[in-house]
């Protein structure tokens, strides 16, 4: 497939194939979607300050990221419930990442089992971790992530509560009962985990994720694993410094795609 595609057209066409619920869940943001719009606008304001006379006959975009070599400096961010869009879900995304020579980050709320995605994402897989009120679930997830050969853990820190996503409320959107967050569900038979995903992200997050997290808990997470830990959802340099002081090996500058706190500044600007 070599024809050139305009990405905006591609996205519009792909989204148009989905029912309103999943489409708006994927495409939407929190509240008035000010941050969602600003995220895109901010990237388009970026300029490339190119240099000249540098022998570009054999360009090489390869780089190293926490010991992982990738062919170009972009990896695929975690997004939940990909089987609402395609039956191959996260496995297909892992394959696509590998085919293009890069890595993927798998969501805690993935529909495909972690091990299957790891087998497809041969150029590297990171795991995005939500910290559950039930620390046993969290510990089991970390152990499974290590066993599957993931190369790093990215702890989401910008969703202590679910964002107010008005499109989801208007659509009365719920994750489809026919799809499970398989990696998570297999992690434990504990009651906290048995709660079916029969709600929207907001109610699920509020019921399951630990809103009491502090920097001390970051140290606890780092102590549970030999993998490098990053925190995802940072928009301030003082938080980045604090992360380094509490054991994080990196930060992912992000506002959760504008899906959490509306009016948060765009990543491209604060980076
Ligand atoms: C979301 C969660 C799953 O943004 O990260 O929907």
Boltz pocket constraint, residues with backbone or C-beta under 6 A from the ligand:
constraints:
  - pocket:
      binder: B
      contacts: [[A, 25], [A, 79], [A, 80], [A, 109], [A, 201], [A, 256], [A, 259]]
      max_distance: 6.0
